[in-house]
Amino acid sequence: MSIIASILQGATLLSSLTQDATNGASLLGTLSAPVLPDFLTNNPLPNGFPWSTDTVSNTNPYTQSPKTGVIRPYDFTIQRGFKAPDGVNTSVILINGQFPGPTIQANWGDTIQVTVHNKISGPEEGTALHWHGILQKERPWFDGVPAVQQCPITPGKSFTYSFKADLYGTSWYHSHYSAQYAGGILGPMIIYGPKNAPYDIDLGPIFLTDYYHTEYFKLIEQLLAPNGGPPFPSDNNLINGKMDFDCSKAPAGVSCTPNAGLAKFEFTTGKTHRLRLINGGSEGTQRFTIDNHTMTVIANDFVPVKPYETNVVTLGIGQRTDVLVEATGEATDAVWMRSDLSKNCAIANQPNALAVIYYPMADKNAKPTTTATVYDDTNCGNDPLAKTVPIFPIKPPATAATTQTIDITFGVNASNISLWEMNGSSFRANYNNPLLLLANQGNTSYPNNPEWNVYNFGSNSSVRIIVRNHIPAPHPMHLHGHNFWVLSEGPGDWDGTTINPDNPQRRDVQLLQPAAFGPSGVTPSHLVLAFNQDNPGVWPFHCHIAWHVSAGLYVNVMERPADIAKRQIPSIMAQTCRDWAEYTNTNLPNQIDSGL
């Protein structure tokens, strides 16, 4: 019997484990989790709002974001521990002892300040945190990617990130050191901004994560071993860090408790609720549904869109979608919330996650009897681009100043290790030489290090990148430092047509569909994106599947190097590198993957 069948046939949904045993100090997924406000109020409110008279439709978020002068401080201690999110007691790496990590909250225009203490031991590891979707126009050195903008935070040391909440909506943060975030270093980041559709209650973040019972480093060892085996499936699928597991399938010698407990939410009858969906997993594309309810999409990533209805939301790794759901049920109803790792677009042993939505008068331990939504799982892409129209219109250049084609392929190196390649080159990081710091010193050419995969686009005003996928696997492609225009995506080569040419979808992650195999051979898929070079820096462009990045599916975009050289980079960045150099003189990092 599958774990889903076991849950559905059970009498009640009483949890066998405490919240501390499953998730530590996190309240996500419990009925004690607070609903979120419209905005934070312990700050000035000019014209009644932290952002004054700015609205979704009257303000260009890339050129006119407010500056509130308010600092939102957070203090993160990262260390190893054991938790059992699904009942299997697993070695994890936690922020402040909780999984998922603490929710960062700020208003649009605030400064977020996070002090990170690296107390990872047994063994020690470096770390660095990336603030997904933040443009970092003012402080590109705080983007949080080791070997690109900074050296890793040395074990036993601390580092403070300070950056502007320059966009608003739903996002997350995560480690960008190796595949470390698959071990637990991740959490939601909510930036309050103007509403683009009315709603009554903000239920907050809903983290969707595939889950592995094996430590991330051991998975990388398996992945990148000579003559390594096929891709490994995830063991489970979690909603806000919770799900049950069939303990008969737990790893040998590992403690497993049945009925660990599902995430629970509450709807108020007749009210409209905002749900902030985040795919914070490592590999799998998620299909999110709610039994007997329709969802209205209001934002994709950090981009408010014209509302449209759907019964399923598709999320690649790193993507976020904000939806509104009207509570149309009876006061005593209980319904299933579901998220499925796509059978066609993910690799999973147990792909189905369940959570419960209770109406006000329902028994809060009752098991719903509702039926799953039927949806089409054949396509590994996002919603059609014709549907996803940004509310604030921005027209891309008809012809970009420069165009770069990148082909994604898969190869085997001289050591018989299978690697992903972009234009025939697999990425490998050098933690001791962050590219942004080198560029700031005028060093922008690396003929002896082609594995750094640097594309220097110079002072061009705009860039178009055409990505062609020659492998039958999807790739959620993420560009740091930008919300790019998605001009086109789909099977075959690009025919030159732009979808919604006056106002294409913008976002920071877009699913690149798999290539197709047929009688005549491989038909590649394509993704065409464009962006203005308005943010001098070195910006990663990569697949957000953790295992694909570990195996080299990554390039660096160097943007306006002459302006990078003019930046005054704070001395703490060089000091962090001196600390890392001193540490690694006697403690050689075990970098068996790309490093990111």
Summary of the structure (lengths in Angstrom):
residues: 596
radius of gyration: 22.8
end to end distance: 38.4
largest distance: 67.4
contacts: 2103
relative contact order: 0.14
helix: 11%
strand: 36%
